[in-house]
Amino acid sequence: MAFNLKGPHKFSFRIECQDSRLGIPGRLIVGRQDEESEVHVVLKVLSYLIFYRHRLQIGGHLFHDNIPFLPDLLQLDYEGHPGFWAECGPSEMPRLKKIVAKAPNAEIWWVRERMGEMDAMKAALKKAGVRPERIRLLGLPGELVASLCHSLQARNEIFWMPATMEPPELQFDFNQEWIQSGFELGRY
């Protein structure tokens, strides 16, 4: 389900959060690289909202030359090391293996637009020799992501209700469309 955009390279989101104590910013700008699809943009925005914590960045700048990748989401600790790292969408196994090795203290998530594929994701990680117990998995329904891609505009509005992890559930309004959906969590 790869939709390629010929349109904007920058998307803005006006965000209102039902729980203001979370500190989610009222505005978010997400840039899109030429090779990124609208699925990637949607996954980054949803991941940002689901995992929001102080100093979480989309993209982000690493201060260490020994990590040759740019994350989709990043939170640095106070010493400049990754404390949280999220990869959104398809990812190459050697990349995930290197992230696990180079960011040993980071909470690492792999977010996909596929529900029901946790076993396949775990098998791919195992086959690639990724160290177990280091990557957490989140699977969003493909239909949900496709619907959000269809509604995605250069300027967007989100009313966010914090996600629940038990049971895994999302509730939010995206460009005046109410969304309520489950999602999957896993661990490898």
C-alpha positions as CSV (number, residue, x, y, z in Angstrom):
1,M,0.0,0.0,0.0
2,A,2.5,2.6,-1.1
3,F,0.9,5.9,-2.2
4,N,3.4,8.3,-3.7
5,L,2.7,12.0,-3.4
6,K,3.4,14.4,-6.2
7,G,2.1,17.2,-4.0
8,P,3.4,18.8,-0.8
9,H,6.7,18.1,0.8
10,K,5.5,19.6,4.1
11,F,2.4,18.9,6.1
12,S,1.1,20.9,9.0
13,F,-1.1,19.5,11.8
14,R,-3.1,21.6,14.2
15,I,-3.5,19.3,17.2
16,E,-5.9,19.6,20.1
17,C,-5.4,17.0,22.8
18,Q,-8.2,15.9,25.1
19,D,-5.6,15.6,27.9
20,S,-3.6,18.9,28.0
21,R,-1.4,17.5,30.8
22,L,0.4,15.3,28.2
23,G,2.0,18.5,26.7
24,I,1.5,17.5,23.1
25,P,2.3,20.7,21.1
26,G,-0.6,22.4,19.3
27,R,1.2,22.4,16.0
28,L,3.3,19.9,14.2
29,I,5.1,20.1,10.9
30,V,6.1,16.9,9.1
31,G,8.4,17.1,6.1
32,R,8.3,14.5,3.4
33,Q,11.4,13.4,1.5
34,D,11.0,12.6,-2.2
35,E,11.2,8.8,-1.6
36,E,8.6,8.9,1.2
37,S,5.0,8.0,0.7
38,E,1.9,9.4,2.3
39,V,1.8,6.2,4.3
40,H,5.1,7.1,5.8
41,V,3.9,10.6,6.7
42,V,0.7,9.2,8.4
43,L,2.7,6.6,10.3
44,K,5.1,9.2,11.6
45,V,2.3,11.5,12.8
46,L,0.3,8.6,14.5
47,S,3.5,7.3,16.1
48,Y,4.4,10.8,17.4
49,L,1.0,11.1,19.0
50,I,0.9,7.5,20.4
51,F,4.4,7.7,21.9
52,Y,4.5,11.4,22.7
53,R,7.0,12.3,25.5
54,H,9.0,15.4,26.3
55,R,11.7,16.2,23.7
56,L,10.3,13.7,21.1
57,Q,11.2,14.8,17.6
58,I,10.1,13.7,14.1
59,G,13.4,13.0,12.4
60,G,15.9,14.5,14.7
61,H,19.6,15.1,14.7
62,L,22.0,12.5,16.1
63,F,25.2,13.9,17.6
64,H,27.1,10.7,17.2
65,D,28.8,9.7,14.0
66,N,28.7,6.0,14.8
67,I,24.9,5.8,14.0
68,P,24.6,6.2,10.2
69,F,20.8,6.5,10.1
70,L,18.2,9.2,10.6
71,P,15.2,8.0,12.7
72,D,11.6,8.6,12.0
73,L,11.1,9.5,15.7
74,L,13.8,10.2,18.2
75,Q,14.2,11.3,21.8
76,L,17.7,12.0,23.0
77,D,18.7,11.6,26.6
78,Y,20.5,14.5,28.3
79,E,23.9,13.1,27.2
80,G,22.8,13.2,23.5
81,H,22.3,9.4,23.2
82,P,19.1,7.9,21.7
83,G,16.6,7.1,24.5
84,F,13.7,6.4,22.2
85,W,13.8,5.5,18.5
86,A,10.9,4.6,16.1
87,E,11.1,3.2,12.6
88,C,7.9,3.7,10.6
89,G,6.9,1.5,7.7
90,P,9.1,-1.1,6.0
91,S,12.6,-1.2,7.2
92,E,15.6,-3.3,6.1
93,M,16.7,-5.9,8.6
94,P,20.4,-4.9,8.5
95,R,19.3,-1.4,9.4
96,L,17.2,-2.6,12.4
97,K,20.1,-4.8,13.5
98,K,22.5,-1.9,13.4
99,I,20.1,0.4,15.3
100,V,19.8,-2.2,18.1
101,A,23.6,-2.5,18.3
102,K,24.4,1.3,18.1
103,A,21.6,2.4,20.4
104,P,21.8,-0.2,23.2
105,N,19.9,1.8,25.8
106,A,17.1,3.1,23.5
107,E,13.5,2.0,23.6
108,I,13.1,0.9,20.0
109,W,9.8,0.6,18.1
110,W,9.0,-0.7,14.6
111,V,5.6,0.7,13.5
112,R,3.9,-0.9,10.5
113,E,0.6,-0.4,8.6
114,R,-0.1,-4.1,9.0
115,M,-2.2,-5.8,11.6
116,G,-2.0,-9.6,11.9
117,E,1.6,-9.7,10.8
118,M,3.4,-9.8,14.2
119,D,4.6,-13.3,13.7
120,A,6.0,-12.5,10.2
121,M,7.8,-9.4,11.6
122,K,9.3,-11.4,14.5
123,A,10.4,-14.2,12.1
124,A,12.1,-11.6,9.8
125,L,13.9,-10.1,12.8
126,K,15.0,-13.6,14.0
127,K,16.2,-14.6,10.6
128,A,18.3,-11.4,10.3
129,G,19.9,-12.2,13.6
130,V,18.6,-9.1,15.4
131,R,19.2,-9.5,19.2
132,P,15.9,-10.6,20.9
133,E,14.0,-8.6,23.5
134,R,15.1,-5.2,22.0
135,I,12.4,-4.2,19.5
136,R,8.8,-3.5,20.3
137,L,6.3,-3.8,17.4
138,L,3.2,-1.8,16.7
139,G,0.8,-2.8,13.9
140,L,-1.9,-0.4,12.7
141,P,-4.8,-1.6,10.5
142,G,-4.0,-1.0,6.8
143,E,-7.5,0.2,6.1
144,L,-7.2,2.9,8.8
145,V,-3.9,4.1,7.3
146,A,-5.3,4.1,3.8
147,S,-8.3,6.1,5.0
148,L,-6.0,8.7,6.7
149,C,-3.9,8.9,3.5
150,H,-7.0,9.6,1.5
151,S,-7.9,12.5,3.9
152,L,-4.3,13.8,4.2
153,Q,-4.0,17.5,3.2
154,A,-1.2,20.1,3.3
155,R,-3.0,21.5,6.4
156,N,-4.7,19.1,8.8
157,E,-6.6,19.1,12.1
158,I,-6.4,16.4,14.8
159,F,-8.4,16.1,18.0
160,W,-6.4,13.5,19.9
161,M,-7.6,11.3,22.7
162,P,-4.6,9.5,24.3
163,A,-4.2,6.0,23.0
164,T,-4.7,3.1,25.4
165,M,-2.3,0.2,25.4
166,E,-4.5,-2.2,27.2
167,P,-6.6,-2.8,25.3
168,P,-4.7,-1.2,22.3
169,E,-7.1,1.4,21.0
170,L,-7.0,4.8,19.2
171,Q,-9.7,7.4,19.3
172,F,-9.3,10.7,17.4
173,D,-10.8,13.1,14.9
174,F,-8.8,13.6,11.7
175,N,-9.9,16.4,9.4
176,Q,-13.5,16.1,10.8
177,E,-13.6,12.4,10.5
178,W,-14.0,10.4,13.8
179,I,-11.7,7.4,14.0
180,Q,-11.9,4.6,16.5
181,S,-9.7,1.6,16.0
182,G,-7.7,-1.1,17.6
183,F,-4.1,-1.9,16.9
184,E,-1.6,-4.6,17.7
185,L,1.4,-4.6,20.0
186,G,4.2,-7.1,20.0
187,R,7.8,-7.6,21.2
188,Y,10.8,-9.2,19.7
